[in-house]
Amino acid sequence: MALFEINKQVNVCGCRQLPMLSALLQGRANFTFTEMRSRNHMSLYTHVLGLVDLLQPRIFELQYSAAFESLLHAYFDLLLVCFAVVFAEHNLR
């Protein structure tokens, strides 16, 4: 029962940090893909995704929806950067 209470508190504290995490990720989407890899920003995205996975049951609550939505926008901006590199390498347009 004590482990359940600790997990519950960790989820609440983690969900409160979602706006900060999304702000951290949004500024990194302006780099090129090479800069992101060389400065290890891709590992930051991976670690934040792991945190979101841990917060999964609570992250979909209404009070965290705006922060979660901005976090998703940061990930989609990352995908746009990655796809731009793939399209440029293969001359697809």
KOLNUKOL-971254 format. One record per atom (N, C-alpha, C): residue number from 0; residue in three letters; chain; atom name; x, y, z. Coordinates in Angstrom, 1 decimal. Layout:
# residues N
  pos  code  unit  site       u       v       w
  NUM   ALA     A    CA       X       Y       Z
...
//
This chain:
# residues 93
  pos  code  unit  site       u       v       w
    0   MET     A     N     0.8    -1.2     0.0
    0   MET     A    CA     0.0     0.0     0.0
    0   MET     A     C     0.9     1.3     0.0
    1   ALA     A     N     2.0     1.2     0.7
    1   ALA     A    CA     2.9     2.4     0.7
    1   ALA     A     C     3.5     2.7    -0.7
    2   LEU     A     N     3.8     1.6    -1.4
    2   LEU     A    CA     4.3     1.8    -2.8
    2   LEU     A     C     3.3     2.5    -3.7
    3   PHE     A     N     2.1     2.2    -3.5
    3   PHE     A    CA     1.0     2.8    -4.3
    3   PHE     A     C     0.9     4.3    -4.0
    4   GLU     A     N     1.1     4.7    -2.7
    4   GLU     A    CA     1.0     6.1    -2.4
    4   GLU     A     C     2.2     6.8    -2.9
    5   ILE     A     N     3.4     6.2    -2.9
    5   ILE     A    CA     4.6     6.8    -3.4
    5   ILE     A     C     4.4     7.0    -4.9
    6   ASN     A     N     3.9     6.0    -5.6
    6   ASN     A    CA     3.7     6.1    -7.1
    6   ASN     A     C     2.7     7.2    -7.4
    7   LYS     A     N     1.7     7.3    -6.6
    7   LYS     A    CA     0.7     8.4    -6.8
    7   LYS     A     C     1.3     9.8    -6.7
    8   GLN     A     N     2.1    10.0    -5.6
    8   GLN     A    CA     2.7    11.3    -5.4
    8   GLN     A     C     3.7    11.6    -6.5
    9   VAL     A     N     4.5    10.6    -7.0
    9   VAL     A    CA     5.4    10.8    -8.1
    9   VAL     A     C     4.7    11.3    -9.3
   10   ASN     A     N     3.6    10.6    -9.6
   10   ASN     A    CA     2.8    11.0   -10.8
   10   ASN     A     C     2.3    12.4   -10.7
   11   VAL     A     N     1.8    12.8    -9.6
   11   VAL     A    CA     1.3    14.2    -9.4
   11   VAL     A     C     2.5    15.2    -9.6
   12   CYS     A     N     3.6    14.9    -8.9
   12   CYS     A    CA     4.8    15.9    -9.1
   12   CYS     A     C     5.3    15.9   -10.5
   13   GLY     A     N     5.3    14.8   -11.1
   13   GLY     A    CA     5.8    14.7   -12.5
   13   GLY     A     C     4.9    15.4   -13.5
   14   CYS     A     N     3.6    15.3   -13.3
   14   CYS     A    CA     2.6    16.0   -14.1
   14   CYS     A     C     2.7    17.5   -14.0
   15   ARG     A     N     3.0    18.0   -12.8
   15   ARG     A    CA     3.2    19.4   -12.6
   15   ARG     A     C     4.3    20.0   -13.4
   16   GLN     A     N     5.3    19.2   -13.8
   16   GLN     A    CA     6.5    19.6   -14.5
   16   GLN     A     C     6.3    19.6   -16.0
   17   LEU     A     N     5.1    19.1   -16.5
   17   LEU     A    CA     4.9    19.0   -17.9
   17   LEU     A     C     5.1    20.4   -18.7
   18   PRO     A     N     4.6    21.5   -18.2
   18   PRO     A    CA     4.9    22.7   -18.9
   18   PRO     A     C     6.3    23.1   -19.0
   19   MET     A     N     7.1    22.8   -18.0
   19   MET     A    CA     8.5    23.0   -18.1
   19   MET     A     C     9.2    22.1   -19.1
   20   LEU     A     N     8.8    20.8   -19.1
   20   LEU     A    CA     9.4    19.9   -20.1
   20   LEU     A     C     9.1    20.3   -21.5
   21   SER     A     N     7.8    20.7   -21.7
   21   SER     A    CA     7.5    21.1   -23.1
   21   SER     A     C     8.2    22.4   -23.5
   22   ALA     A     N     8.4    23.3   -22.6
   22   ALA     A    CA     9.2    24.5   -22.9
   22   ALA     A     C    10.6    24.2   -23.3
   23   LEU     A     N    11.2    23.2   -22.5
   23   LEU     A    CA    12.6    22.8   -22.8
   23   LEU     A     C    12.7    22.2   -24.2
   24   LEU     A     N    11.7    21.4   -24.6
   24   LEU     A    CA    11.7    20.7   -25.9
   24   LEU     A     C    11.4    21.7   -27.1
   25   GLN     A     N    10.6    22.6   -26.9
   25   GLN     A    CA    10.2    23.5   -28.0
   25   GLN     A     C    11.3    24.3   -28.5
   26   GLY     A     N    12.2    24.7   -27.6
   26   GLY     A    CA    13.3    25.6   -28.1
   26   GLY     A     C    14.4    24.8   -28.9
   27   ARG     A     N    14.3    23.5   -28.8
   27   ARG     A    CA    15.3    22.7   -29.5
   27   ARG     A     C    14.9    22.3   -30.9
   28   ALA     A     N    13.7    22.5   -31.2
   28   ALA     A    CA    13.2    22.1   -32.6
   28   ALA     A     C    13.8    23.1   -33.6
   29   ASN     A     N    14.4    24.2   -33.2
   29   ASN     A    CA    14.9    25.2   -34.2
   29   ASN     A     C    16.3    24.8   -34.7
   30   PHE     A     N    16.9    23.8   -34.1
   30   PHE     A    CA    18.2    23.4   -34.5
   30   PHE     A     C    18.1    22.5   -35.7
   31   THR     A     N    19.2    22.3   -36.5
   31   THR     A    CA    19.2    21.4   -37.6
   31   THR     A     C    19.4    20.0   -37.0
   32   PHE     A     N    19.1    19.0   -37.8
   32   PHE     A    CA    19.2    17.6   -37.3
   32   PHE     A     C    20.6    17.2   -36.9
   33   THR     A     N    21.6    17.7   -37.6
   33   THR     A    CA    23.0    17.5   -37.2
   33   THR     A     C    23.4    18.1   -35.9
   34   GLU     A     N    22.9    19.3   -35.7
   34   GLU     A    CA    23.2    20.0   -34.4
   34   GLU     A     C    22.5    19.3   -33.3
   35   MET     A     N    21.3    18.8   -33.5
   35   MET     A    CA    20.5    18.1   -32.4
   35   MET     A     C    21.3    16.8   -32.0
   36   ARG     A     N    21.8    16.1   -33.0
   36   ARG     A    CA    22.5    14.8   -32.7
   36   ARG     A     C    23.8    15.1   -32.0
   37   SER     A     N    24.5    16.1   -32.5
   37   SER     A    CA    25.9    16.4   -32.0
   37   SER     A     C    25.8    16.9   -30.5
   38   ARG     A     N    24.7    17.6   -30.2
   38   ARG     A    CA    24.6    18.2   -28.9
   38   ARG     A     C    23.7    17.3   -27.9
   39   ASN     A     N    23.4    16.1   -28.4
   39   ASN     A    CA    22.7    15.1   -27.6
   39   ASN     A     C    21.3    15.6   -27.2
   40   HIS     A     N    20.6    16.4   -28.1
   40   HIS     A    CA    19.3    16.8   -27.8
   40   HIS     A     C    18.3    15.6   -28.1
   41   MET     A     N    18.7    14.7   -28.9
   41   MET     A    CA    17.8    13.6   -29.2
   41   MET     A     C    17.7    12.7   -28.0
   42   SER     A     N    18.8    12.6   -27.2
   42   SER     A    CA    18.6    11.8   -25.9
   42   SER     A     C    17.7    12.5   -25.0
   43   LEU     A     N    17.7    13.8   -25.0
   43   LEU     A    CA    16.7    14.5   -24.1
   43   LEU     A     C    15.3    14.2   -24.5
   44   TYR     A     N    15.0    14.2   -25.8
   44   TYR     A    CA    13.7    13.8   -26.3
   44   TYR     A     C    13.3    12.4   -25.8
   45   THR     A     N    14.3    11.5   -25.9
   45   THR     A    CA    14.1    10.1   -25.5
   45   THR     A     C    13.8    10.0   -24.0
   46   HIS     A     N    14.5    10.7   -23.2
   46   HIS     A    CA    14.3    10.7   -21.8
   46   HIS     A     C    12.9    11.3   -21.4
   47   VAL     A     N    12.6    12.4   -22.0
   47   VAL     A    CA    11.2    13.0   -21.7
   47   VAL     A     C    10.1    12.0   -22.2
   48   LEU     A     N    10.3    11.3   -23.3
   48   LEU     A    CA     9.3    10.3   -23.7
   48   LEU     A     C     9.2     9.2   -22.7
   49   GLY     A     N    10.3     8.8   -22.0
   49   GLY     A    CA    10.2     7.8   -21.0
   49   GLY     A     C     9.5     8.3   -19.8
   50   LEU     A     N     9.7     9.6   -19.4
   50   LEU     A    CA     8.9    10.2   -18.3
   50   LEU     A     C     7.4    10.2   -18.6
   51   VAL     A     N     7.1    10.6   -19.8
   51   VAL     A    CA     5.7    10.6   -20.2
   51   VAL     A     C     5.1     9.2   -20.1
   52   ASP     A     N     5.8     8.2   -20.5
   52   ASP     A    CA     5.4     6.9   -20.4
   52   ASP     A     C     5.1     6.5   -18.9
   53   LEU     A     N     5.9     7.0   -18.0
   53   LEU     A    CA     5.7     6.7   -16.6
   53   LEU     A     C     4.5     7.4   -16.0
   54   LEU     A     N     4.2     8.6   -16.6
   54   LEU     A    CA     3.1     9.4   -16.1
   54   LEU     A     C     1.8     9.1   -16.8
   55   GLN     A     N     1.8     8.0   -17.6
   55   GLN     A    CA     0.7     7.7   -18.5
   55   GLN     A     C    -0.7     7.7   -17.9
   56   PRO     A     N    -1.0     7.1   -16.8
   56   PRO     A    CA    -2.4     7.0   -16.4
   56   PRO     A     C    -2.9     8.4   -16.0
   57   ARG     A     N    -2.1     9.3   -15.5
   57   ARG     A    CA    -2.5    10.6   -15.0
   57   ARG     A     C    -2.4    11.7   -16.1
   58   ILE     A     N    -1.6    11.5   -17.0
   58   ILE     A    CA    -1.3    12.6   -18.0
   58   ILE     A     C    -2.4    13.0   -18.9
   59   PHE     A     N    -3.4    12.1   -19.0
   59   PHE     A    CA    -4.6    12.4   -19.8
   59   PHE     A     C    -5.7    13.1   -19.1
   60   GLU     A     N    -5.5    13.5   -17.8
   60   GLU     A    CA    -6.5    14.2   -17.1
   60   GLU     A     C    -6.6    15.6   -17.6
   61   LEU     A     N    -7.8    16.2   -17.4
   61   LEU     A    CA    -8.1    17.5   -18.0
   61   LEU     A     C    -7.2    18.6   -17.6
   62   GLN     A     N    -6.8    18.6   -16.3
   62   GLN     A    CA    -5.9    19.7   -15.8
   62   GLN     A     C    -4.5    19.7   -16.4
   63   TYR     A     N    -4.1    18.6   -17.0
   63   TYR     A    CA    -2.8    18.5   -17.6
   63   TYR     A     C    -2.9    18.5   -19.2
   64   SER     A     N    -4.1    18.7   -19.7
   64   SER     A    CA    -4.2    18.6   -21.2
   64   SER     A     C    -3.5    19.6   -22.0
   65   ALA     A     N    -3.5    20.9   -21.5
   65   ALA     A    CA    -2.8    21.9   -22.2
   65   ALA     A     C    -1.3    21.7   -22.3
   66   ALA     A     N    -0.7    21.3   -21.1
   66   ALA     A    CA     0.7    21.0   -21.1
   66   ALA     A     C     1.1    19.8   -21.9
   67   PHE     A     N     0.2    18.8   -21.9
   67   PHE     A    CA     0.5    17.6   -22.7
   67   PHE     A     C     0.4    17.9   -24.2
   68   GLU     A     N    -0.6    18.7   -24.5
   68   GLU     A    CA    -0.7    19.1   -25.9
   68   GLU     A     C     0.5    19.9   -26.4
   69   SER     A     N     1.0    20.8   -25.6
   69   SER     A    CA     2.2    21.5   -26.0
   69   SER     A     C     3.4    20.6   -26.1
   70   LEU     A     N     3.5    19.6   -25.3
   70   LEU     A    CA     4.6    18.6   -25.3
   70   LEU     A     C     4.5    17.8   -26.6
   71   LEU     A     N     3.3    17.4   -27.0
   71   LEU     A    CA     3.1    16.7   -28.3
   71   LEU     A     C     3.5    17.6   -29.5
   72   HIS     A     N     3.2    18.9   -29.4
   72   HIS     A    CA     3.6    19.8   -30.5
   72   HIS     A     C     5.1    19.8   -30.6
   73   ALA     A     N     5.8    19.8   -29.5
   73   ALA     A    CA     7.2    19.8   -29.5
   73   ALA     A     C     7.8    18.5   -30.2
   74   TYR     A     N     7.1    17.4   -29.9
   74   TYR     A    CA     7.5    16.2   -30.6
   74   TYR     A     C     7.2    16.2   -32.1
   75   PHE     A     N     6.1    16.7   -32.5
   75   PHE     A    CA     5.8    16.8   -33.9
   75   PHE     A     C     6.7    17.8   -34.6
   76   ASP     A     N     7.2    18.8   -33.9
   76   ASP     A    CA     8.2    19.7   -34.5
   76   ASP     A     C     9.5    19.0   -34.8
   77   LEU     A     N     9.8    18.1   -33.8
   77   LEU     A    CA    11.0    17.3   -34.0
   77   LEU     A     C    10.9    16.4   -35.2
   78   LEU     A     N     9.7    15.8   -35.4
   78   LEU     A    CA     9.4    14.9   -36.5
   78   LEU     A     C     9.6    15.7   -37.8
   79   LEU     A     N     9.1    16.9   -37.8
   79   LEU     A    CA     9.2    17.7   -39.1
   79   LEU     A     C    10.7    18.0   -39.4
   80   VAL     A     N    11.5    18.2   -38.4
   80   VAL     A    CA    12.9    18.4   -38.6
   80   VAL     A     C    13.6    17.1   -39.2
   81   CYS     A     N    13.2    16.0   -38.6
   81   CYS     A    CA    13.8    14.7   -39.0
   81   CYS     A     C    13.3    14.4   -40.4
   82   PHE     A     N    12.0    14.6   -40.8
   82   PHE     A    CA    11.5    14.3   -42.1
   82   PHE     A     C    12.1    15.2   -43.1
   83   ALA     A     N    12.4    16.5   -42.8
   83   ALA     A    CA    13.1    17.4   -43.7
   83   ALA     A     C    14.4    16.8   -44.1
   84   VAL     A     N    15.1    16.3   -43.2
   84   VAL     A    CA    16.5    15.7   -43.5
   84   VAL     A     C    16.3    14.5   -44.4
   85   VAL     A     N    15.3    13.6   -44.1
   85   VAL     A    CA    15.1    12.4   -44.9
   85   VAL     A     C    14.7    12.8   -46.3
   86   PHE     A     N    13.8    13.8   -46.5
   86   PHE     A    CA    13.4    14.2   -47.8
   86   PHE     A     C    14.6    14.9   -48.6
   87   ALA     A     N    15.4    15.6   -47.9
   87   ALA     A    CA    16.5    16.3   -48.5
   87   ALA     A     C    17.6    15.3   -49.0
   88   GLU     A     N    17.8    14.2   -48.2
   88   GLU     A    CA    18.7    13.2   -48.6
   88   GLU     A     C    18.3    12.4   -49.8
   89   HIS     A     N    17.0    12.2   -49.9
   89   HIS     A    CA    16.5    11.3   -51.0
   89   HIS     A     C    15.9    12.2   -52.1
   90   ASN     A     N    16.0    13.5   -52.0
   90   ASN     A    CA    15.5    14.4   -53.1
   90   ASN     A     C    14.0    14.2   -53.3
   91   LEU     A     N    13.2    14.0   -52.2
   91   LEU     A    CA    11.8    13.8   -52.3
   91   LEU     A     C    11.1    15.1   -52.0
   92   ARG     A     N    10.2    15.5   -52.8
   92   ARG     A    CA     9.4    16.7   -52.6
   92   ARG     A     C     8.1    16.6   -53.3
//
